[in-house]
Amino acid sequence: MIIGTEIPGVLGAALIVTTFCLIVALLAAAWRLFVGPSLADRVVALDMVSMVMVVFLVVFKLVSGVNAYMYVAIALALIAFLATVAFAHYIDRSTGDSE
C-alpha cells in the first residue's frame, strides 16, 4: 500500500485501485503538460495535475488517518484554482484579442 498500514476488506482494495488510477491519470496529464501543442493545453494539463494531487492527498489521508493532509489538499485546491484563473487571464491577454 502507500504506507505501512494495511486496510482490510473492500476499502483497502478500493484504495489500491484508486491509487493505481491516480498514478495513470497523473502520468497522462504530465505527458500532455510536456508535449501539449498549445499553451492552453498545457494550462489545462497543469490544472489536471494539481487536481489529481489533491485527490491523492485525500486518499493518503484515508490511508494514514492524519487529518493534516486534508487541510493541505484544501489549500492546494485553492491555490491551483487561482493559478488556473491567472493563466487563463494571461492566455486571453497574450492572444491580442483586446476590444
C-alpha positions as CSV (number, residue, x, y, z in Angstrom):
1,M,0.0,0.0,0.0
2,I,1.1,3.6,0.1
3,I,2.5,3.4,3.6
4,G,2.9,0.6,6.2
5,T,-0.8,0.5,7.2
6,E,-2.9,-2.3,5.9
7,I,-6.6,-1.5,5.5
8,P,-8.5,-4.8,5.1
9,G,-11.6,-5.5,3.1
10,V,-13.3,-3.6,0.3
11,L,-12.0,-0.2,1.4
12,G,-8.4,-1.4,1.1
13,A,-9.0,-2.9,-2.3
14,A,-10.7,0.3,-3.4
15,L,-7.8,2.4,-2.2
16,I,-5.4,0.3,-4.1
17,V,-7.4,0.6,-7.3
18,T,-7.8,4.3,-6.7
19,T,-4.1,4.8,-6.2
20,F,-3.3,3.0,-9.4
21,C,-5.9,5.0,-11.4
22,L,-4.5,8.3,-9.9
23,I,-1.0,7.3,-11.0
24,V,-2.2,6.6,-14.5
25,A,-4.1,9.9,-14.6
26,L,-1.0,11.8,-13.3
27,L,1.2,10.3,-15.9
28,A,-1.3,11.1,-18.7
29,A,-1.7,14.7,-17.5
30,A,2.1,15.1,-17.2
31,W,2.5,13.8,-20.7
32,R,0.1,16.4,-22.0
33,L,1.8,19.1,-19.9
34,F,5.2,18.4,-21.5
35,V,4.0,17.6,-25.1
36,G,0.9,19.7,-25.4
37,P,0.7,21.5,-28.7
38,S,-0.6,24.8,-27.4
39,L,-0.3,26.9,-24.2
40,A,-4.0,26.3,-23.4
41,D,-3.5,22.5,-23.5
42,R,-0.6,22.9,-21.1
43,V,-2.6,25.1,-18.7
44,V,-5.4,22.5,-18.6
45,A,-2.9,19.7,-18.0
46,L,-1.3,21.7,-15.2
47,D,-4.7,22.1,-13.6
48,M,-5.4,18.4,-14.0
49,V,-2.1,17.5,-12.4
50,S,-2.9,19.7,-9.4
51,M,-6.4,18.3,-9.0
52,V,-5.0,14.7,-9.2
53,M,-2.6,15.7,-6.5
54,V,-5.5,17.0,-4.4
55,V,-7.3,13.7,-4.7
56,F,-4.1,11.8,-4.0
57,L,-3.7,13.8,-0.7
58,V,-7.3,12.9,0.2
59,V,-6.6,9.2,-0.5
60,F,-3.4,9.4,1.5
61,K,-5.4,10.9,4.4
62,L,-7.8,8.0,4.3
63,V,-4.8,5.5,4.4
64,S,-2.8,7.3,7.1
65,G,-5.5,8.8,9.2
66,V,-3.6,12.1,9.6
67,N,-6.1,15.0,9.2
68,A,-3.4,17.5,8.2
69,Y,-3.4,16.0,4.7
70,M,-7.0,17.2,4.2
71,Y,-6.0,20.7,5.1
72,V,-3.1,20.6,2.6
73,A,-5.5,19.3,-0.1
74,I,-7.9,22.2,0.5
75,A,-5.0,24.7,0.4
76,L,-3.6,23.1,-2.8
77,A,-7.1,23.2,-4.5
78,L,-7.5,26.9,-3.7
79,I,-4.0,27.8,-4.9
80,A,-4.5,25.7,-8.1
81,F,-7.8,27.4,-8.8
82,L,-6.2,30.9,-8.5
83,A,-3.3,29.8,-10.7
84,T,-5.6,28.5,-13.4
85,V,-7.6,31.7,-13.4
86,A,-4.3,33.7,-13.6
87,F,-3.0,31.5,-16.5
88,A,-6.4,31.9,-18.3
89,H,-6.1,35.7,-18.0
90,Y,-2.6,35.6,-19.3
91,I,-3.6,33.5,-22.3
92,D,-6.5,35.8,-23.0
93,R,-4.2,38.8,-22.9
94,S,-1.5,37.2,-25.0
95,T,-3.8,36.4,-27.9
96,G,-4.2,40.1,-28.7
97,D,-8.0,40.0,-28.9
98,S,-8.5,43.2,-27.0
99,E,-11.6,45.2,-27.7
